[in-house]
């Protein structure tokens, strides 16, 4: 777990926080990135925009009815016209209710569907990124982007668009009605509009900066929580709960400061615009009284004029707030674009070749590879072949390049030079699904999910039957301990399988590989973290798993690979020895030395 660097005075907020800022992006870039996601339901988007246009028309007509009521009914006391006006008013109210219902249902469907598709797209994209990407990023921040930041984008791309059009229609219709009633008063009423726009422009950019910092700090808070709670045993074992709590408080304080900065700007913007509105209305009211006195407008016309005016200021003020919302949402969009801009290192072939039935012949031909940013190559000119059904062990000290070969076999990376073939097919010519379905992997870290034991075994082959699950568990020597659990195969194993022992998790991983029944088997440090008794217990099921399969064993413990058909000794990314166990003991001093190091503790258990 990464700990806070150094001691910070209480209350001081670090200038950058745990998560670095994402590259800035313009509103145009945001729309260009996310608008294509609306393509599957553009028809519904168009219908939503039509409903948005209908609403202001009905509002304008409803307000105009007040003029008719005053000028044609109340002032001349012509009460016979009232039923017709009342019926029109009622009809418009019904139409408004239906339109509002349809608009709310449709806009909610569009918004939620957009968020669903975009979140799924990002989730899929993340799973296609190289494994090393997650080694360099805070997982908590990535989760924060996948949840909170996605929601904000909808407020910009869909809700922002519909609200912008709604405000635009209201401004056009209400302004048109004002000029129709009295153009002189209309001109006077528009004096405050430029002030609204200037205020919105001034505040929106500052709110965007504050919102960008607030979203970044939210990611930092989530990252700290995920990092510390995921390592809670380490925190408690070293009594570091006070340190991580202070770390969490410091990042939370940074979010608090950023949130208060954004709130302060919004809090100033709102009363400022309201004051501008009041000044505009009072000015127009004074002129309206003068115009009414000179019979240039009717009483009903003046009352409706003032109603239109107050309604006109509402969309103008709303447009200003909307610009603030859009700029704030763009800060979240920048964080999503930052993730989407990272492209997978591994690409599917344009014209994939079909591997109908894999026999399991593997060839590494002059393979060299360097990790991005590394000062030296991880592999240099690796060449060897594995016949179908043969077992080859890759051994050597830590950092020799053993696990890198396993990653290249699974196509987590592609070689910088040379090639790897399966039954004569270059791995880069096969689809990832076709390749990985031919490989069963028991990885160095025993990875399991917080589900049932049955679910975890079925990860190897989801279409397997319950009988297949039991057979695989039995072959992996796991059936006994599984049936002894309270719910048997339906027992939940907890996050990362923490309710099971290390040996039980490893046998579960072997059962998962068993049920996959692939022609190629990759065992990456299969006994790491296990004691001698657990290691001995999984060797028998592991040999059953290896039977009849092309097997690549990656291990630094030479005692587990002595019966391999061929052993390749790696040093500094090169093969420095090849042969059987006895051949290497006689011909390779490095291998013999490493073997003695592993053998010595078992000959002298009192030294352990």
N, C-alpha and C positions, 0 to 999 in steps of 0.2 A: 504493500500500500504506500502511495506517495504521501508523505507527511508535509505539513507546512514548513516552509523554509525559514529558520530563524525565529526569533521572538519578535512579536509586533506589539507596540503599545496598545493597551485596551482602547477600543473605539476607532482606531485608525484603519482606514480601508485601503487595501492594496490598490495600486493604480491600474492594474490590468486584470486582477482576479485569476481564477484557475483556468478559465476558458479564454483563448485569444479572440479578438473581434473578427467578424467575417468581413470579406471585401464588400465595399459599398456597391449598390446597384441602383440604377435609375428606375422610375416608375415604368418607363417604356420597356426596359429590360425585364422587369417583373411580369408585365403583361405578355411580352413575347415568349417568356418561359412557360407561363401557366395557362394562358388562354387556350392553347391547343387541347388542354385536358377537358374542355367543355364540348368538344366535337361530338361525342356520342349523343348528347341531348341538346343540340342547338335548336331543334324545333321547340322544345319546352322553354328554352331561353327566350326565343322570339315571342312565344305566347306570354311569357312573364312580362316582357317589355311592353306588349300591347295592353296588358292589364294596368301596368304602370301609367301608360298614357291616358287610359280611360278615367282614372281616379281624379286628376286635376280638372278634366272637362266637367265631371259631375260636381265637383266642389265649386267650380266657377258658376255653373247653372244654379246650384242651390243658393249661393250667396245672392245672385241676381234676383231670385224670387223675393228676397226681402225688399228690394227696391219696388217690385210690383205690389207687394203688400202695403207698403207705406204710401206710394204715389197713386195707386189705382184703387185702394180699398180704404185705408184709414184716413188719409187727408180729405178725399172727396166724400167719404162716408158711403161708398158704394159697396155695401156688404154682399150684394148678389154675386160679385166676382170672387168672393172668398172660397167657395167650394172648389172651383176649378184650380185656384192657386194652391189650396191645401192638398188636392189630389196630386198635383204636379210635384209638390214638395215630398209627399209620401212616396210617390213612385221613384223619385231620385234617391230617397233614403233607402228604399228596398234595393235598388240597383247598387248603391254604395255598399250595403251589407253583403250582397252576393259577391261583388267584386273584391271586397276586402277578404272574404273567406277564401275565394279561389286564389287570390294573390298570396295570402299567407301560407296556404297549403302548398302551392306550387313553388314559392320562393324557398320554403323550408326544405322541400324535397330536393330542389336543385342544390341548395347550399350543403345539405348533409351528404348528398350523393357526390358532389365535387370533393368534399373533404374525405369521404370514404375512398374514392378512386385515387386521389392524390396521396393519401397516407399509404395505401396499398402499393402504389407506384414507388414511393420512397422506400418502403420496407423491402420490396423486391430488389430495388437498386442497391440497398445496403448489403443484402446477402450476396450480391455479385461482386462486391469490392474485395480486394485482396485481404487476406487475414491480417497482414501487417498493418493495414489501415487502422484496425481497432486496437492494435498495440500502441499506436501513437495518439489516439483520441480518448477523451474521457467518455466512458460509456453513458454516464448519467446525463451529460450534455447532449449526446446523440439522442437519448430517449426524450429529453425535453424538447428537442426540435421535432421529433416524430409525433409528439402529442400536442403541446401548446402552440408551437409556431405554425403548424399546419392549419389550425383553426383560424388564425389571424389572416391567412392568405385569402380565405373565402370572403372575408369582409372587404377585401380590396378588389378582387377580380369579379365576383358576382354581385354581392350586396352593394359594393361600392358603385358598380356600373348602374344597377337598377335605381339606386337612390339618387345618383347623379342625374339620370334621365327624369326621374320624378321631380326633382328640384327644378330642372330645366323647363319642363312642361309647366310647372306651377308659375315660374317666373315669367315665362312668355305669355301665358293666358291672363294672369293677374295684371301684368303690365299693360297688355292689350286692352283689358277692361278699364284700367285707369285712364288711358289715353282716350278711350271712347267716351268716358264720362266727362272728362275735362282735361285737355292737354296741358293747360298751364299748371294746374295742381299736380298733374302727373310728373312734369319736369321737376317741380320743386320736391316731390317725394323721393326722387331718385338721387338727391344730393348725398344721402347717407350711404348709398350703395358702394361707391368707390372706397369709402372708409372701411366698410365691411371687408372688402377684398384685400385691401392693404394690410389690415390687421390679421386676416387669415393667413396671408402669405408670410408675414413676419413671424407668427407664432408656429406655423406648421413645420417649418424646417427645424426650429429649435426643439419642438416636440418630437420630431423624428430622431434627432440625436439622443435625446433623453430616453426615448423608447428603445432605441438600439442598445444603449447601455443597460437598460432594465432587462431586456430579453437575454443579453449575454450573462448578466449576473444571475438570472433565473437558472440558466444552464449550469453555472458554477455551483449554485446551491444544490441542484439535483445531482451533480457529479460528486460533490463531497458526501452527500447522503448515501449514494450508491456505493462509493468507494469504501466508506467507513463501515456501513452496515454489512456489506458483503465480506468484510474482514473482521467481523465483530469478535471472533475468537482471538485473533491477534491483538486487537485493541485491549481486550480484557486481560489477556495473558501478560502483556507488558504494562498494564495499568495506565493506558494512554487515553482513557475516556475524557479526561479534562482537556487534553490537548486537541482531540478531534472535535470536542464540543466548542472550544474556542475557535477552531478553524471554521466550523459550521456557522458560528455566530458572526465571524468576520465576513464571510461571504454573504450571509443573510443581511448584514448591515450594509454591505455594498449594494445589494438589491434594494434595500429600504431607501438609501440615499438617492438612487436612480429613480425609484418610483416617486419619491417626494418631489424631485426636480420636474418630472413630467406632470405631476398633479398641480404643482405650483403654476406652471405655464397654462394649463387648462383652466385653473381657477381664476387666473387673471383675464384670460380670453373671454370667458362667459360674461362677467359683469360689464366688461368693456363694450362688448357688442350690444348688450341689452341697453346700456346707456346711449349708444349711438342710435338705437332704434327709438328710444323714448324721445330723444332730441328731434329726430326726423318726424315722428308722429305729432309732437307738439307744434312744430313749425307748420306742418300741413293743416292741422286743426285751426291754427290762427288764420291761415290763408283761406281755408274752407269757409270760415264764418264770414269773411269779407266777400267771397264769391257768392255765398248764399244770400247775403244782404243785397247784392246787386242783381239777384235773380238770374245768375249765370249757371245755376245748378239747382235741382230740386232737393227737398229735404231727404227724400228717399235716396236720391243719387249721392248726396253727401254722406249719409250713414253707410251706404254700401261702399262708397269710395274709401272711407276710413277702414271698413272691414277688409276690403281688398288690400289696403295698404299694410295693415297689421299681418294679414296672411302672406303678403309679399315679403315682408321682412323675415318671416319664419323660414322659407326656403333659402333666402340669402344667408341668414345666420346658420342654417343647417348646412349649406354648402361650405361655409367656413369651417364648421366643426368636422364635416366630412373630410375636408382636405387634411385636417389634423389626424383623423382616424386612418386615412389612407397612408399618410407618411409614417404613422406609427406602425401600421401593418406591414409596410415595406421593410421595416427593420427585421421583422420575422421572416419575410420572404427572402431577405439576403442570407439568412442562416440556412434556409432550405436550398437555395441556389448553390451555396457553398458546398453542400453535400452532393448535390446533383452534378456539380462540375467535376467531381472526382470520378474518373472513369475506370472500369475494371481493367486490370492488366491482361486478363485472359479473354480472348474474343472467340466466339464460335466460328468455325470455318464457313466460308461462303458456300462451298460445295462439299459438304461432309461425305465421308465414305462410310459404307455400312459394314459393320463387323457382326456378321450373322452368328457365328459360333466361335467364341474365343477359346483357344487351347491353352494360352498362358505363356507363350514364348516372349520373353522380354529382352531387349537389347538396348544398352546405353552406349551410344557411339560418339566418342569425343565430346562429352558433355562438359561445358563450362558455364558457371553462373556466378553473378555478383549481386548482392542485395543493394537496393538503391541507397546511395550515400555511404556505402561501406568503403573502407580504405584498401581492402584487398579482396580478391575473389574467394568465394566460399567453396567452389569446385573448379578444378583445372584439368581438363582433358580426361574425364572419367570414361573408360571403355570396359565393358564386360557384358556377358550374355548369360541368360538363365533359361534352361530348357524347361518345357512343360513338366510340372510336378516336382521340379527340383527346389531345394531349399538353399538359399544363399543368405549368409549373415554379413552385415556391414558393421564392423567394430572399429573402435579407436577411442581416443580420449575425447572429452567434451570439446566441442568446437571444431572437430575434424571434418564435418560436412555430412555426417550420416543422416541426420533428420532432413537436411536440405534435399537429399536424393529422394526421400519419401514425399516431400512436398512437390517435387518435380513430377514424380510418378502420378500423384493425384491432380496434377496441373493446378496447384495453387500458384505456381509460377511456371514460366517457360524458360528453357535454356537460352543463354546468350549466344552460345555456339554449340554445334552438334545437334543430335536428335535422340529421342527415345521412341522405340517402336514396340508395339504389341502385336504379335503375329504378323510382323512385317508392315503394319500400318503406323505411320507417324502419329503420335498422340495428338498433334495439332490438326490432323485431318479428321479426327473423330469428334462428334459432339460431346460435350461434357457429360450429358446424361448417359450416352453410350459407353463412354470410358469408365465413369465412376460406378456404373451398374455392374461392371466386370471386376471390381475390386472390393474386397472386404477389408476394412481397416480397423485395427485396435490401436488407438492413438496413445501417445505418451501420457497425456492427461486423460484419465477415464471420465469422459463426458457423458452425462445422463441428464434427463429432463425431470422436472417436478411433475411426474405423472405416476401411473401405476407401473408395476414391473412388467405387466403384459404390454402396455403401450411402448415401453422402452425397448423391449425385444422386437416388437413389430416395426421399429424404425428401420431395421435391416431389410424387411420385406413387408410392406403394409398389407398386401393381399394374402398373407399367410393365414392358415387356419389355426384354431386353438390347439389342435393336435400337433401342428408344426411348432408352435411356441413351446409346448411341453417337451417335444423331442429335442429341440435346440437347447433348452434349459437343462435337460437331463444329460446331453452330451457335454455341456459346459460344467457339469458337476454343480449346478445351481438349483436343481429341482428340490433337493433335500431342504436347504435353508429357506427356499421360497414357501414350500408347503408348511413350514414351521411358523411362518408369520401369521398374524391375526387374520388377514384377509387374503392370504395366499397370493395368487397372481394379480389380484386387484388391490394389493397394498400400495399405497402412495409412498414414495421413497424420499420426498422432501426436495428442497432446492439443492441442485447439484448432487443429489443422492446422499445427503448427509445423514439420513436415518439408517444407512447401510455402512458396513465396514469397508475398508479399502479392498480387501480380498473379495467380498461379495460384489462390490461394484465392478471389479475386474472380471469376475465370472459372468456378470450380467453383460458386459461388453463382449465377451467371447460368445455368449449365446446370441447376441445381436449379429455378430459376424457369422456364426453358424447358420442362422436362418436365411442369411443373404445368399449363401451357397454360390459364391462367385469363384471363377477359376483362378484369380490372383488374390493373394492374401498379403497384407502389409501389417507387420507387427512392429510398432515404434516404441521401444523401451517398455515391453509388456510387463516387466516386474518392478518398474520404478515405484518406490514408496511402500513396497511390501516387505514384510519380515521374512525370515528364512522359511518358517512354517507355511505362510501363505504362498510363498513362491513355489515351494514343493507341491502344494495342493493344486495350483493352477497349471503345472507343467503337463499333467496327464490330459486334461481337457484341451490344452493348447496343442498337444501333439495330435489329438483326434481332429482338431480343426485344420491342422496343416496337411493331413493325409490327403494325397491326391491333388493338392493344389500347388501352383507355383507360389512359393513363399519367400518374401523378403523380410528378414528380421534385422531390426536396427537395435543395437544394444551396446552398452559400454561394459556390461557384466559378462565376461567371457565364459563364465561357468554355465550360462544358459544356452550357449550356442555351439558347444563342442561337438555335437553330432550333426551339424549342418553339412550338406554335400560340399559346399565351398564356403570359405570364409575370406572376405576381403578386408584387409586392414587399411584404414584411411588415416592419413596424417596431413594436416594443413591443406585439405581439399584434394589430395592426390591419393591414388592407390599405391601403397608402398609394399604390399605383400598380398599374395593370393595363394590359396591351397586349402587342404584340410587342416584340422586342428593339429595333428601330429606333424604335418609338414611345416606349418608355420612355427611351431615350437622349436623345430630344428633349424629353420632358415631365417627367421625374422626376430631379431633381438628385441625390437619394440613390442611385438606381440608377446613374446615370452615374458618380458618384464611386467607387462600389464596383467598377464594371466597370473603371475605369482602374487601380484598385489591383491587380486580378488580371491585367490585361493588361501592366502595366509590367515585371514581372520577365521575361516571355517576350520582350519587345522588347529587353531588356538582360540577356542571360544572364550577362554578366560580373559582374553584381551578385549573383548567386546564390552 
